Amino acid sequence: MKKYITSKPDVMGGVPCIVGTRVPIDVILSLLKQDYTLKKIDKMYPWVGMHKLEGVLDELAGKLTHGENDQTILQA
């Protein structure tokens, strides 16, 4: 699975972001919770691209489904 989520201390203080951007994952999840569609989010962040937005969701779902980083997910 390609990695779409990254966390680096020198980028946004280590907040998990979409690879190659400074867009925090929690912002995307918050927008989805507010009933924004991926299409609307893509228009808000055109430099990210639909492919990466979908990849982020797939990666998050994979982590939950496969139990990767259980402790990290439970603490979030």
C-alpha positions as CSV (number, residue, x, y, z in Angstrom):
1,M,0.0,0.0,0.0
2,K,1.3,3.4,-1.0
3,K,1.8,5.8,2.0
4,Y,-0.4,8.9,1.7
5,I,-0.1,10.0,5.4
6,T,3.1,11.3,6.9
7,S,4.2,12.9,10.1
8,K,7.4,14.8,10.3
9,P,8.5,17.0,13.2
10,D,9.6,19.8,10.8
11,V,6.2,19.9,8.9
12,M,3.3,21.3,10.8
13,G,4.9,20.3,14.1
14,G,4.5,16.6,13.4
15,V,0.8,16.6,12.8
16,P,-0.2,13.8,10.4
17,C,-0.6,15.4,6.9
18,I,-1.2,14.3,3.4
19,V,2.2,13.4,1.8
20,G,3.7,16.3,-0.1
21,T,1.4,18.8,1.5
22,R,0.8,20.7,4.7
23,V,-2.9,19.6,4.8
24,P,-3.6,17.9,8.1
25,I,-5.5,14.6,8.1
26,D,-7.7,15.8,10.9
27,V,-8.9,18.7,8.7
28,I,-10.0,16.3,6.0
29,L,-11.8,14.1,8.5
30,S,-13.5,17.1,10.1
31,L,-14.8,18.2,6.7
32,L,-16.1,14.7,5.9
33,K,-17.8,14.7,9.3
34,Q,-19.5,18.0,8.3
35,D,-20.9,16.3,5.2
36,Y,-18.5,17.7,2.7
37,T,-17.9,15.3,-0.2
38,L,-14.5,14.4,-1.5
39,K,-15.3,16.3,-4.6
40,K,-15.9,19.5,-2.6
41,I,-12.7,18.9,-0.6
42,D,-10.8,18.4,-3.8
43,K,-12.1,21.8,-5.0
44,M,-10.9,23.4,-1.7
45,Y,-7.5,21.8,-2.0
46,P,-6.9,21.3,-5.8
47,W,-3.1,20.9,-5.3
48,V,-3.8,17.7,-3.3
49,G,-5.8,15.9,-5.9
50,M,-8.6,13.3,-5.7
51,H,-6.1,10.4,-5.9
52,K,-4.3,11.4,-2.7
53,L,-7.6,12.2,-0.9
54,E,-8.9,8.7,-1.7
55,G,-5.5,7.2,-0.8
56,V,-5.7,8.8,2.6
57,L,-9.1,7.3,3.3
58,D,-8.0,3.9,2.0
59,E,-4.9,4.1,4.2
60,L,-6.8,5.0,7.3
61,A,-9.4,2.2,6.6
62,G,-6.5,-0.3,6.1
63,K,-5.0,0.7,9.5
64,L,-8.3,0.2,11.3
65,T,-9.1,-3.0,9.4
66,H,-5.7,-4.6,9.8
67,G,-5.0,-3.4,13.4
68,E,-1.9,-1.5,12.4
69,N,-0.7,0.8,15.2
70,D,-3.5,-0.2,17.5
71,Q,-2.2,1.8,20.3
72,T,-1.8,5.0,18.2
73,I,-5.4,4.7,16.9
74,L,-6.8,4.1,20.3
75,Q,-5.1,7.2,21.6
76,A,-6.4,9.4,18.8
